[in-house]
Amino acid sequence: MKVIRIDHVQLAIPPDGEETARAFYIGVLGLTEVPKPEAMRARGGMWFAEGIHLGIEEGMRPSVKMHPALVVSDLAALEARLRAAHYEFIEAHELPGVRRGHTRDPFGNRIELVQEAAA
């Protein structure tokens, strides 16, 4: 037995946070929402085709250290979109040769963004 891949990562959002989440995850990051299975819809939250799930959590506290890292095709363009939408982008330089940085979603969850390596 071996682990093949990660299926998804779930982050918490507060109750009634779906529309705010859509504005960020779809409108800024460009993710694609997919329908949750019928049996799970009553719980609220949402799923994205790129492997991010958002679940409703009462008393939600943001993930300040834990985070998904999303590989993107054009980090400079995404950084510009983040800044235009008034989101912070902090570039990270600890890994030589890798362009990456962090932002936070509207709820304070940390999101890492990594430039896709040139082929």
C-alpha positions in Angstrom: 0.0 0.0 0.0 1.2 3.5 -0.8 -0.4 6.9 -0.7 -1.0 8.0 -4.3 -2.0 11.7 -3.9 -3.9 14.1 -1.8 -7.6 14.2 -2.8 -8.4 17.5 -1.2 -7.6 19.9 1.7 -10.4 21.3 3.8 -10.3 24.8 5.4 -12.9 26.2 7.8 -15.1 29.2 7.1 -17.7 30.8 9.4 -21.4 30.1 9.1 -22.9 32.0 6.1 -19.4 32.6 4.7 -20.1 31.0 1.3 -20.7 34.2 -0.8 -17.6 35.9 0.7 -15.7 32.7 -0.1 -16.9 32.6 -3.6 -15.8 36.2 -4.2 -12.3 35.2 -3.2 -11.8 31.6 -4.3 -13.6 32.0 -7.6 -13.4 35.8 -8.3 -9.7 36.3 -7.2 -8.0 32.9 -7.3 -10.0 31.6 -10.3 -11.0 28.3 -8.8 -13.9 26.3 -10.2 -16.8 25.4 -7.8 -18.2 21.9 -8.1 -21.4 20.7 -6.5 -21.2 18.9 -3.2 -22.9 15.5 -3.0 -26.6 15.9 -2.2 -26.2 14.2 1.2 -23.6 16.8 2.2 -25.2 20.0 1.0 -27.2 20.7 4.1 -23.9 21.2 6.0 -23.1 24.2 3.9 -19.6 25.0 2.7 -18.3 24.3 -0.8 -15.9 22.3 -2.9 -13.6 23.4 -5.7 -12.3 21.2 -8.6 -8.7 22.2 -7.7 -9.0 20.2 -4.4 -10.0 22.8 -1.9 -13.0 22.1 0.3 -14.5 24.8 2.6 -16.4 23.6 5.6 -18.6 25.6 7.9 -17.3 25.7 11.5 -19.0 27.4 14.4 -16.5 29.6 16.2 -14.1 29.2 13.3 -10.5 30.3 13.8 -8.3 30.8 10.8 -5.5 28.5 9.9 -2.5 30.7 10.4 0.2 28.1 10.0 -1.5 25.2 8.3 -2.2 25.9 4.6 -2.7 24.5 1.2 -0.1 25.3 -1.4 -1.5 26.0 -4.9 0.7 25.7 -7.9 -0.2 28.5 -10.4 0.8 29.2 -14.0 1.4 32.9 -13.6 2.2 34.1 -10.1 2.8 37.7 -11.1 -0.7 37.9 -12.6 -2.3 36.4 -9.6 -0.3 38.7 -7.3 -1.7 41.6 -9.3 -5.3 40.3 -8.9 -4.8 39.8 -5.2 -3.5 43.3 -4.7 -6.3 44.8 -6.9 -8.8 43.1 -4.7 -7.0 44.5 -1.6 -5.5 41.2 -0.5 -1.9 41.0 0.8 0.7 38.9 -1.0 3.9 38.3 0.9 6.7 36.9 -1.3 8.8 34.1 0.3 12.4 33.6 -0.6 13.5 30.6 1.6 13.6 28.1 -1.4 16.2 29.2 -4.0 14.9 29.1 -7.5 11.2 28.8 -6.4 8.9 31.9 -6.8 6.2 31.6 -4.1 4.4 33.6 -1.5 1.4 33.7 0.8 -1.9 35.4 1.1 -4.9 35.0 3.4 -8.5 34.4 2.4 -11.2 36.7 3.7 -11.4 34.6 6.9 -7.7 34.7 7.7 -6.8 31.3 6.4 -3.2 31.1 5.0 -2.9 30.2 1.3 0.5 29.5 -0.3 0.9 30.2 -4.0 3.8 28.6 -6.0 4.8 29.5 -9.5 4.7 26.5 -11.8 8.2 25.3 -12.7 9.2 26.0 -16.3 9.2 22.9 -18.4 
